[in-house]
Amino acid sequence: MPPHTKIAAHTHRDDRSAVVVSGMWFFGYGDMADEKSAKQLAPGSFYTEPADAPHFAMTADEPAVVYITGQGPTDTHFSTSR
């Protein structure tokens, strides 16, 4: 992901696992993307995206590479909460 990328809160129908390969990745759970509640994940960090659990992500001043896997079928539904 390029620097200063923000991914709005969303869900997927499948469980996913992820590992941060490089850069700093900010990730959080919830219906709204909240920078203050996002956890800073350094290279080597591992996290999960459980099915139907709202989550969001972002980068800061540097790009990040994150390897995300899951078993389909899959989809993405962005939160409509405000």
MDAnalysis code that builds the backbone (N, CA, C; Angstrom):
import MDAnalysis as mda
import numpy as np

u = mda.Universe.empty(246, n_residues=82, atom_resindex=np.repeat(np.arange(82), 3), trajectory=True)
u.add_TopologyAttr("name", ["N", "CA", "C"] * 82)
u.add_TopologyAttr("resid", np.arange(1, 83))
u.add_TopologyAttr("resname", ["MET", "PRO", "PRO", "HIS", "THR", "LYS", "ILE", "ALA", "ALA", "HIS", "THR", "HIS", "ARG", "ASP", "ASP", "ARG", "SER", "ALA", "VAL", "VAL", "VAL", "SER", "GLY", "MET", "TRP", "PHE", "PHE", "GLY", "TYR", "GLY", "ASP", "MET", "ALA", "ASP", "GLU", "LYS", "SER", "ALA", "LYS", "GLN", "LEU", "ALA", "PRO", "GLY", "SER", "PHE", "TYR", "THR", "GLU", "PRO", "ALA", "ASP", "ALA", "PRO", "HIS", "PHE", "ALA", "MET", "THR", "ALA", "ASP", "GLU", "PRO", "ALA", "VAL", "VAL", "TYR", "ILE", "THR", "GLY", "GLN", "GLY", "PRO", "THR", "ASP", "THR", "HIS", "PHE", "SER", "THR", "SER", "ARG"])
u.atoms.positions = np.array([
    [0.831, -1.167, 0.000],
    [0.000, 0.000, 0.000],
    [0.889, 1.249, 0.000],
    [0.522, 2.225, -0.772],
    [1.287, 3.477, -0.803],
    [1.165, 4.236, 0.525],
    [2.050, 5.200, 0.750],
    [1.931, 6.030, 1.948],
    [0.586, 6.766, 1.974],
    [0.104, 7.030, 3.168],
    [-1.120, 7.807, 3.405],
    [-2.376, 7.180, 2.787],
    [-2.403, 5.847, 2.727],
    [-3.581, 5.121, 2.259],
    [-4.511, 4.872, 3.437],
    [-5.802, 5.063, 3.237],
    [-6.799, 4.768, 4.270],
    [-7.843, 3.841, 3.676],
    [-8.051, 2.697, 4.335],
    [-9.050, 1.730, 3.890],
    [-10.206, 1.796, 4.884],
    [-11.360, 2.206, 4.415],
    [-12.542, 2.377, 5.271],
    [-12.978, 1.048, 5.891],
    [-13.735, 1.138, 6.954],
    [-14.251, -0.058, 7.635],
    [-15.056, -0.907, 6.656],
    [-14.827, -2.222, 6.740],
    [-15.492, -3.161, 5.830],
    [-15.467, -4.557, 6.435],
    [-16.177, -5.470, 5.806],
    [-16.195, -6.874, 6.217],
    [-15.962, -7.759, 4.990],
    [-15.646, -9.027, 5.265],
    [-15.543, -10.076, 4.246],
    [-16.306, -11.279, 4.771],
    [-16.802, -12.106, 3.883],
    [-17.545, -13.288, 4.340],
    [-16.632, -14.431, 4.778],
    [-15.343, -14.349, 4.433],
    [-14.403, -15.413, 4.787],
    [-13.431, -14.952, 5.867],
    [-12.885, -15.920, 6.619],
    [-11.823, -15.637, 7.577],
    [-10.538, -15.387, 6.807],
    [-9.736, -14.431, 7.294],
    [-8.470, -14.122, 6.649],
    [-7.360, -14.036, 7.681],
    [-6.154, -14.323, 7.225],
    [-4.952, -14.173, 8.046],
    [-4.006, -13.255, 7.292],
    [-3.229, -12.474, 8.043],
    [-2.327, -11.524, 7.391],
    [-1.018, -11.407, 8.152],
    [0.038, -11.095, 7.410],
    [1.338, -10.807, 8.012],
    [1.902, -9.563, 7.327],
    [2.474, -8.679, 8.120],
    [3.103, -7.477, 7.585],
    [4.504, -7.860, 7.104],
    [4.764, -7.625, 5.826],
    [6.045, -7.997, 5.221],
    [7.058, -6.861, 5.358],
    [6.610, -5.640, 5.095],
    [7.504, -4.483, 5.217],
    [6.684, -3.232, 5.483],
    [7.352, -2.224, 6.007],
    [6.689, -0.966, 6.324],
    [5.912, -1.055, 7.625],
    [5.197, 0.005, 7.925],
    [4.377, 0.065, 9.129],
    [2.916, 0.071, 8.700],
    [2.117, -0.840, 9.256],
    [0.708, -1.029, 8.905],
    [-0.113, -0.714, 10.138],
    [-1.179, 0.005, 9.972],
    [-2.063, 0.354, 11.082],
    [-3.400, -0.337, 10.838],
    [-3.856, -1.115, 11.815],
    [-5.037, -1.959, 11.636],
    [-5.920, -1.879, 12.873],
    [-7.239, -1.895, 12.653],
    [-8.162, -1.891, 13.783],
    [-9.477, -2.546, 13.431],
    [-10.227, -2.883, 14.473],
    [-11.559, -3.467, 14.325],
    [-12.600, -2.429, 14.701],
    [-13.732, -2.434, 13.998],
    [-14.836, -1.539, 14.307],
    [-15.543, -1.074, 13.057],
    [-16.731, -0.516, 13.258],
    [-17.566, -0.043, 12.142],
    [-17.090, 1.266, 11.531],
    [-16.202, 1.958, 12.223],
    [-15.676, 3.236, 11.743],
    [-14.154, 3.193, 11.802],
    [-13.495, 3.726, 10.789],
    [-12.038, 3.820, 10.802],
    [-11.641, 4.891, 11.807],
    [-10.970, 4.494, 12.861],
    [-10.559, 5.393, 13.936],
    [-9.053, 5.309, 14.101],
    [-8.343, 6.328, 13.625],
    [-6.883, 6.305, 13.658],
    [-6.337, 6.100, 15.071],
    [-7.009, 6.626, 16.066],
    [-6.523, 6.523, 17.445],
    [-6.612, 5.103, 17.990],
    [-7.539, 4.305, 17.486],
    [-7.669, 2.933, 17.989],
    [-6.934, 1.906, 17.131],
    [-6.381, 2.336, 15.994],
    [-5.631, 1.415, 15.138],
    [-4.323, 1.023, 15.821],
    [-3.979, -0.248, 15.716],
    [-2.715, -0.734, 16.280],
    [-1.626, -0.650, 15.222],
    [-0.455, -0.211, 15.645],
    [0.692, -0.124, 14.751],
    [1.337, -1.497, 14.652],
    [1.432, -2.016, 13.435],
    [1.975, -3.358, 13.208],
    [3.258, -3.261, 12.382],
    [4.362, -3.680, 12.968],
    [5.672, -3.654, 12.314],
    [5.855, -4.913, 11.462],
    [6.875, -4.943, 10.607],
    [7.156, -6.141, 9.826],
    [7.261, -7.381, 10.723],
    [6.638, -8.464, 10.268],
    [6.601, -9.705, 11.034],
    [5.343, -9.852, 11.867],
    [4.580, -8.768, 12.015],
    [3.326, -8.839, 12.786],
    [2.303, -9.681, 12.047],
    [1.499, -10.399, 12.817],
    [0.456, -11.281, 12.287],
    [-0.874, -10.872, 12.900],
    [-1.936, -10.883, 12.095],
    [-3.273, -10.603, 12.616],
    [-4.302, -11.366, 11.805],
    [-5.539, -11.401, 12.302],
    [-6.621, -12.077, 11.594],
    [-7.748, -11.105, 11.298],
    [-8.503, -11.433, 10.281],
    [-9.723, -10.730, 9.909],
    [-10.841, -11.772, 9.944],
    [-11.491, -11.950, 11.092],
    [-12.565, -12.949, 11.174],
    [-13.720, -12.599, 10.228],
    [-14.383, -13.620, 9.713],
    [-15.528, -13.410, 8.823],
    [-16.544, -12.489, 9.485],
    [-17.041, -11.546, 8.720],
    [-18.095, -10.609, 9.125],
    [-17.710, -9.677, 10.273],
    [-16.426, -9.576, 10.617],
    [-15.961, -8.652, 11.658],
    [-15.484, -7.358, 10.980],
    [-16.140, -6.229, 11.238],
    [-15.723, -4.974, 10.610],
    [-14.292, -4.599, 11.031],
    [-13.512, -4.135, 10.064],
    [-12.134, -3.738, 10.327],
    [-11.708, -2.681, 9.319],
    [-10.601, -2.005, 9.615],
    [-10.085, -0.942, 8.760],
    [-8.565, -0.961, 8.831],
    [-7.916, -0.252, 7.914],
    [-6.454, -0.229, 7.891],
    [-5.964, 1.053, 7.245],
    [-4.675, 1.342, 7.504],
    [-4.087, 2.541, 6.915],
    [-2.564, 2.487, 6.976],
    [-1.941, 3.346, 6.185],
    [-0.501, 3.556, 6.257],
    [-0.274, 5.000, 6.680],
    [0.947, 5.298, 7.102],
    [1.316, 6.664, 7.471],
    [2.264, 7.213, 6.402],
    [3.461, 7.588, 6.803],
    [4.396, 8.243, 5.883],
    [5.182, 7.292, 4.981],
    [5.078, 5.994, 5.222],
    [5.813, 5.043, 4.397],
    [4.860, 3.984, 3.834],
    [5.230, 3.369, 2.707],
    [4.392, 2.301, 2.168],
    [4.492, 1.052, 3.042],
    [3.567, 0.131, 2.860],
    [3.584, -1.140, 3.576],
    [3.211, -2.256, 2.618],
    [3.804, -3.423, 2.852],
    [3.440, -4.635, 2.116],
    [2.842, -5.590, 3.132],
    [1.614, -6.035, 2.863],
    [0.904, -6.945, 3.756],
    [0.422, -8.128, 2.925],
    [0.719, -9.335, 3.404],
    [0.308, -10.564, 2.713],
    [-0.933, -11.096, 3.414],
    [-2.061, -11.101, 2.713],
    [-3.348, -11.508, 3.292],
    [-3.845, -12.749, 2.554],
    [-4.241, -13.769, 3.318],
    [-4.757, -14.990, 2.714],
    [-6.107, -15.348, 3.313],
    [-6.889, -16.078, 2.542],
    [-8.186, -16.571, 2.983],
    [-8.658, -17.616, 1.993],
    [-9.751, -18.277, 2.319],
    [-10.327, -19.244, 1.394],
    [-11.708, -18.761, 1.005],
    [-11.932, -18.647, -0.306],
    [-13.180, -18.117, -0.827],
    [-14.327, -19.087, -0.717],
    [-15.480, -18.665, -1.151],
    [-15.680, -17.395, -1.840],
    [-15.492, -16.215, -0.880],
    [-15.185, -15.074, -1.472],
    [-14.950, -13.877, -0.676],
    [-15.728, -12.713, -1.253],
    [-15.772, -11.650, -0.485],
    [-16.407, -10.413, -0.918],
    [-15.922, -9.311, 0.015],
    [-16.286, -8.094, -0.302],
    [-15.975, -6.947, 0.547],
    [-17.210, -6.072, 0.622],
    [-17.630, -5.770, 1.854],
    [-18.771, -4.884, 2.072],
    [-18.324, -3.742, 2.969],
    [-18.339, -2.519, 2.444],
    [-17.943, -1.364, 3.223],
    [-19.059, -0.959, 4.181],
    [-18.655, -0.556, 5.365],
    [-19.596, -0.156, 6.417],
    [-20.352, 1.090, 5.980],
    [-21.622, 1.151, 6.348],
    [-22.432, 2.327, 6.054],
    [-22.639, 3.177, 7.290],
    [-22.028, 2.783, 8.421],
    [-22.140, 3.560, 9.659],
    [-21.402, 4.877, 9.511],
    [-21.881, 5.888, 10.202],
    [-21.217, 7.191, 10.174],
    [-20.987, 7.665, 11.565],
])
